[in-house]
């Protein structure tokens, strides 16, 4: 009985879900032009070097924490 209720609940949830609308990816035509650049046309916004350094720092941090966790946990076969 519980499995039937779960399936019916899932089907009702899917049936009642409304459409999801997002903003258009095209540049705006409002006053001031495209807010994604400083007026010279499409290009990189922000600092890509800083973003790359952040991604690398997160990756190295995850690696270090994983190795520390593996070193500190006891083996199950001993």
FENZI-V486089 format. One record per residue. N is the residue number from 1. RES is the residue in one small letter. SS is DSSP state (helix for helix, strand for strand, loop for the rest). OMEGA is omega in whole degrees, 0 to 359 (999 if undefined). BURIAL is b if it has 16 or more other C-alpha atoms within 10 Angstrom, else e. Layout:
N&RES&SS&OMEGA&BURIAL  N&RES&SS&OMEGA&BURIAL
This chain:
1&x&loop&182&e  2&x&helix&180&e  3&x&helix&179&e  4&x&helix&179&e  5&x&helix&179&e  6&x&helix&180&e  7&x&helix&179&e  8&x&helix&177&e  9&x&helix&178&e  10&x&helix&179&e  11&x&helix&177&e  12&x&helix&180&e  13&x&helix&179&e  14&x&helix&182&e  15&x&helix&183&e  16&x&helix&180&e  17&x&loop&180&e  18&x&loop&179&e  19&x&loop&179&e  20&x&loop&182&e  21&x&loop&180&e  22&x&loop&178&e  23&x&loop&179&e  24&x&loop&178&e  25&x&loop&181&e  26&x&loop&179&e  27&x&loop&180&e  28&x&loop&179&e  29&x&loop&181&e  30&x&loop&179&e  31&x&loop&181&e  32&x&loop&176&e  33&x&loop&183&e  34&x&loop&182&b  35&x&loop&182&e  36&x&loop&178&e  37&x&loop&184&e  38&x&loop&173&e  39&x&loop&183&e  40&x&loop&178&e  41&x&loop&183&e  42&x&loop&179&e  43&x&loop&179&e  44&x&loop&178&e  45&x&loop&181&e  46&x&loop&182&e  47&x&loop&183&e  48&x&helix&179&e  49&x&helix&178&e  50&x&helix&178&e  51&x&helix&178&e  52&x&helix&178&e  53&x&helix&178&e  54&x&helix&179&e  55&x&helix&178&e  56&x&helix&179&e  57&x&helix&178&e  58&x&helix&179&e  59&x&helix&179&e  60&x&helix&178&e  61&x&helix&178&e  62&x&helix&178&e  63&x&helix&181&e  64&x&helix&180&e  65&x&helix&177&e  66&x&helix&179&e  67&x&helix&177&e  68&x&helix&179&e  69&x&helix&180&e  70&x&helix&180&e  71&x&helix&185&e  72&x&helix&181&e  73&x&loop&182&e  74&x&loop&175&e  75&x&loop&181&e  76&x&loop&183&e  77&x&loop&181&e  78&x&loop&999&e
